[in-house]
Amino acid sequence: MIISVERQNLQQIKNRSLAAYARQYVEIYEDFIQRVKQAGLEFSQQDERPAARERIEALGQQGVQVRNDDKSLFINRISPACEACRTGIGCATFYISLQCHRSCYYCFNPNQDGYTGALQRQRDVTGELQEIQARKLKIRHLALTGGEPLLHKDEAVKFFDYAKRKFPQTYKRLYTSGDHLNPQILSELKDAGLEEIRLSIRMHDLEKGQRHTFDRLALAREYIPVVMVEMPVLPGTLEAMKEVLLELDRLEIFGINLLEFCFPLQNAEEYRRRGFLLKYPPYRILYDYWYAGGLPVAGSELVCLDLLSFAIEQNLKIGVHYCSLENKHTGQLYQQNARQPLASTAYFSEKDYLIKTAKVFGTDQEKVLRAFRRMGFSQYTINRRFNYLEFPVGLIPALKNLSVEIGISSSVFEYRDGERYLRELKLDLTTPQQFDLTHDL
């Protein structure tokens, strides 16, 4: 067992050197929370983690597939693109423009670098594919998104047609609101080799608007092999979302991706007006993630998990997949950390894709050093500045006879000025008696 070090349990750490070292990451997190509050939205006072763990455990017992360290759960089936998203290897996403005819208050596209410019100009996505081909890069999954890609129908068709001819083994998907679908464009996309199409449903649309999307889904099913819905799930919409699932099952589409609803660090007044609060804590590990979805909103995850339970109770045939915000982040961590040469003290975790080491502090160092001498082990390092001994996590079970507290360090590889370095993000707590390498890391 590993205990997340947070403000409320800092005083329970007996080794004061370890506590002082871990406190710096607690304070970094708290500073981040204060800066987020300045964006205009408050955090929930209720910690949802116990309730979520209880639901996930129950769902696993009901046969739900629990994957990616509890960050992704599904029943019946899941898109192969979602399977690949876990690591992001061989995946590429393109957009022609960030132009969109909708104005969703929760859209995170304005967070993208160069957003204003991307509204004014179009990218040559077929040319980008040509560059990938020239570099002989391997792609297994590619996607076209936006904005709204079907504001540029000719370019979208050209993109998929080129991919069909030059990357024939690549799985191809399109994200769209569905508003611009008609038999002609669907026929062209089918001929261009499109294999999956994902439409979005807005819960704040009137019934007529939602019916329009359902009709577009039924139409798309006549042309495209895999038709899906992908949408954020708002707190307080459980009963309405149940009706959505029942209708999608009636339409016999492939499935739905239930996304954790997020605050994109803008439109705070709209979120306040609707009574939304942010989930606390928002991240397991605080980091600069590429995915610009923002911060999770309190209550969304629990609704998603309840919808999975409902789908089981109703014996729905469609795939129902809950994709948390944390699930969106793992591809980045995997790509940064996997296959990197590691120091003798470091361990790549297949659970969260971070680099792990063990650290003991202060007077606990001498106890561990004596044990290492008896084993004849010397592949450790001593940091005199911060007063710790660092060693491989795989050796923790060999210390079961010692009464020591051990910090579990989580780090990520980054490049700065062309140099590779390991950046520590957090320190958690365990003991030799509590630690289980297979389960914990």
N, C-alpha and C positions, 0 to 999 in steps of 0.2 A: 504494500500500500504506500502511495505517495500522497502527502498532505500539501495542498496548495497553501503557501504562506501568504496570509492576508493580515490586515490591520488587527482583526479581532483575535487572531491566535499568535501574534508575535510574542506576547508576554509568556506564552506557554513553552517557548523554546528555552531550554535550560542553558545551553551554551551561548553565552552573551556575545561572543565574537561572531558566531554564525547568525544570531539574531540581528546584530548590527549590520552585517553584510547583506542579509536578505531585506532589511528595512529599506535600503536604497531603491529596490525595485518596487516595493509597496508604495513608496513616495512618488516614484515616477508615474505609477498607475494613477495615484490620487491626483497628481498634477494634471494628467491627461483628462480625467473626469471633470475637473474644474474648468479646463479650457473648453471642453465640449458643452458644459452648461452655459458658457458665454454665447454659444450659438443659439440659445433661446429655448432649450427643452430640458426638462428635468428627468432624472432617473427614477425608476420604480424603487420603492423601499422594500419590496418583497423579492427575495432570492428564489428564482424559479428552478434552480438546479435540482433540489430534492424532488420536486414534483415531476420534472422531466425525466430524471433517472428512474423513478417509480414507473412512469408510463412506458419508457423504453424497455425496461425489464419485462413488464407484462406483455408488451407487443412481441418481444422476442419469444416468449413462451407460447404465444398464439401463432407462431410460424412466420412472423415478419422477418425479412432479411435485414439484419442490422450490420452496417458496414462502415468502413472508414472511421473507426474509433467512435462509434455512436453518432457521427455527424450526418449520416445518410441512411434512411430506412425506406424499404419498399416492399410491396406485395405484388405477386403475379408476374410482373416483368418490368424491365427498365431499359431505356434507350441505350444502345451500345456507346453512344457519345457520352452519356452520363457515366458509364463505366470508365471510359477513358479519361474523363475529367479529373478523376482522383489524383492522377499524377501529371496530367497535361502533356505527357510525352507523345509526340506525333500529332498534336492538335494545333490547329491554326484557325483563328477567327478574323474575318475581314468586315469592313463596312465601306460602303460607297460614300455615304455622307451621314451626318448626324441630324439631318433635317427630318422632321416628323410633323404630321398634321394633327397629332394629339398633343395635349398639354397635361400630362399626368403629374400631379403634385409630388409624387414619390419618385419621379424619374431621377436617376443618378448620372445621366450623361453629362450634365453641366459640370460634374466633377472631373471629367476627362481632361487631360492636358490638351491645350489647343482647341477647346470646345468651340469658341467663337469662330475661329477659322474654319473648323470642320462643318459649321453651318453654312458657310459661304461658298465652299468649293467641294468638288467631287474628287474622289480618289480613283485611280485607275487600278481596280482590283484584279482585273485580268492581267494587267502588266505586272502586278505583284506576284501573281501565280507564275508568270513566265520567269521572274527572277528566281523564285524558289526552284523551279525546274532547272534553270541554268546552273544553280548551285548544287543540284542533285540532292536536295534535302528530302527526307522521307516524311510524308504526311499520311496519317491513317484516318484522320477526321478533320473536315473543314466545315466552316459555317459562315453564312452571310447574315449580318445583323445590321443594326442601325442605331438611332433613327428608325425610319421606315424604309427598308430596302426597295419596296415595290412602288415608291415614288419614282424609281429609276428602273422601270421594268426591263427595258432593252439591255441595260448594263447587267442586271441581275441574271437574265437568261444567258447572256454571253459568258458571264462568269462561270455558271454551272456547266454550260456546254463545253467550255475549254477544260474544266476540271474533269468532265466525263471522258474527254479524248486523251488528255495528258496524264491524268491521275486516276486511271480506271478502277483501282482497288480502294480508293478513298471513299469513306462514308460521308455523304453530303447532306447538309441540313440548312434550313432557312427559318429565321425568326421574323414574324410579321404580326401586325395587329389583326390582319385578316380583312380589313376594310376594303382593300383593293383587289381581292380575289374575284375572279370570274372564270368561266370555262376556258376562255382563250388563253389567259396567262397560265392557268393550271396545266393546260395541254402543252404549252411551250416548256414549262418547267419540268413536266414529266418527260418530254422528249429530250430535255437537256440532262436528264439523269438524276434529278432531285429525288432523294430517298426519304427524307424526313422533313416535315414542316411543323413548326410550333406557333400556335396562335395564343393570344392573351385575352383574358376576360377581365373587365374592370367591374368590381363590385359596386362602385359608385355610379355606374350607368343605370339608367332606367330599364325596366323589364324589356322594353322594345329594343334597346341597344344590345342587351345580352342575347336576345333572341336572334338578332342579326349575326352575332358571332357564332351561335350554335348552327345557324343555317350555313355559314361559311365553312364550318367544320365538316358538316355533312357533305357539302360540295367537294371539299378538298379530298375527302375519303374516296371519292370516285376516281381520283387521278394519282394520288401520292401514296406510296406503300405504308408509311408510318405517319399518322396524324396525331398530334399531341396538343395539349394545353399546357402552358407554363405561365404561372401567375403568382404574385405575392398574396399571402393569406393574412388578412387584417384581423386584429383582435376583435372579438365580439361578433364575428360572422359565422360562427359554427353552424347554426341552423340553415342559413342561406347557402353555405358551402356544401352542406349535405345534399341540398336540392341540385346544386351544380354537378356533384359527383353522380347522382342518379341519372341526370340527363345525359351526361357524357357516356355513362354505361349503356343507356338506351341507344345512343348514336353509334355504339360499338367502335369508338376510336381506340387508338393504341393505349393511351394513358395520359396522366397529368403529373406535372412536376409542381408540387406545393413548395413555394419559396418562402423562406423566412422574410417577413416584412421588415423593411429598413427605413431609417431616417437618413436622407442623403446630405445632411448638414446644411440644408437650405429649406425654405418654406416652413420655418418653424411655427409661424402663426397658424398655418393650415393644420399642422399636427396638434398644436395646443387646442385649436377650436374643436377638433374631433376627440379630444381627451386622451391622446396617446402619450405614453411615457416610454423612456428608453429602458431596455433590459440591463440589469446590473447583476454581475459584471458583464460588459458587452463581449469581451474576448477572453478565451482561456489564456492566450499568450498575446500580450500587447506588441504590435509590430506594424510596420508600414506595408500594408498589403496592396498588391496591384489592383485587386478587384475593388472598384470604387463604389460599392453598394451603400456604404455608409455604416451606420450602427443599427443593431437589431432593436426592434420595438418590443416592449414587454407584452407578453400574452400571445404573440404570433406562434411561437414554437409549440405551445401547449395545444392550441387549436389544430395545428397540423398533425400532432400526434393523436389527438382525439378523432380526427378525420380518418386516419389509418385504421383505428379501432372500428369506426363506423363502417368502413369499406369491408372489413372482415365480417362484421355482423350481418351486413346485407349481401354477402357473398358476391361482391362485384367482380366482374371479369376484366375490367380495365386495369392497367398498371397504375398504381398510386405510389408516388415517390416523394418523400419529404427531403428537401435539399436545404440544409441550414446554411447560414452565412459562413460558419466555420468550414463547412464542406467546400465552399467556393475558394477558400484560402489554401487548401492543402496542395494543390497543383504547384503553386508558387514555391512553397517550402520544399517540396520534393525536388523540383528542378534546381533549386539553389544548393541543396545538400546531398542528394543522392549521387553516388559515383564520384564523390570527392575523395582525394587521398586524406586519410585521417591520421592524427597523432596516435601514439600507442595508448594514450589515456582516453581516447574518444570512442564513442559508439553511436552509430546511426540508428535511430529508433524507427522501426517499421510501423509504429503506432501513430506517431504524430509528425514524423519526418524531420525531427529536430536532432541536433547533435547533443549527446548527453555525456557528462562526466560526473564523477562523485567527488565531493569535497568534505573534508573534516577540518575543524577550526580550533584554534586555541590549544587548550590542554589535551583535547582528544587526539591531536596529531601524534603525540608520543605513544599513546596506546596502540594506534594503528601502525606506526612505524615498527614497534616491537613485533607485532604480528607479522608484518611483511618480512622482517629479518628472519623470523623462524621459518617462513615459507621459502625464503631465498628469492623473494620478489623485489625488483628494483625499478620497475617501469612506472615510476610516479614522479611528480614534480612538486616542488615546494615554492610557494609564493610568499615571500617575507613581507612584502608591502601590505597584503591583506590578511596575512597570518593564516594561510590554509595549506593543506596537503591535498593534491589532486591525483586521482587514480581511476582506473576503469570501473564502470558500474558492475561489470561481471564478477568483480572480486568482493562485492558487498556480502554475499552469502557466506564467504569464508570468515567473516568477522562476527558471526552469530554469538560468540562467547563474550563479546565486548559490549559494555554499556556506553555507547557513543551515539551522537546525533549526526546524521549525514545530510549534507545538502546535495540535491540533484540539480545540476546546472543544465539549462536548456539554451542552446546557441544556434546561430544561423551563419552560414558563409555569405560574405559580401565582398564586393570589389570596390576599392577606392583608390583612385589615381593609378589604376592598373594593377594594384596589389591585392592579393586575396588575403582576407583575415576573418577570424571567427568572432562574431559579436554575441556576447551573452545577453539574453533577454529576461531571464527569470531564475530564481533559485527556490526550489521546493524542499520539503523535508521528508526524511524517512529514517528508519533505524535498521540495523542488520536483521532484527527479528521480524520486522514488518515487510521488508522488501521482497518482491517476487519479480524477477527480471522478465519472465515470459508474460505475465499479466500486466505489469506496470509500464513496461517500455516496448 
